Amino acid sequence: MKKQIKSLEITLEQLQGKHEEMEDKFDERSENWQESEKGENFQDKMNELQETIDNLEMTIDSLETFLEK
């Protein structure tokens, strides 16, 4: 089970890196683009990715707690 948790942690780090890249890309765009439909769609994808990251963090924490028992 520890191998699976480590694998999930690696995936988590990759997703966090991708989210940071997306944030940088978004911030580099003009304000007009950010407020456009494309910008809003991009921000929606970033929010969905953050939600996935949060859920994965909770899953890892739950698994670690389970293993401690």
ABEGO torsion letter per residue (X at the ends): XAAAAAAAAAAAAAAAAAAAAAAAAAAABBAAAAABAAAAAAAAAAAAAAAAAAAAAAAAAAAAAAAAX
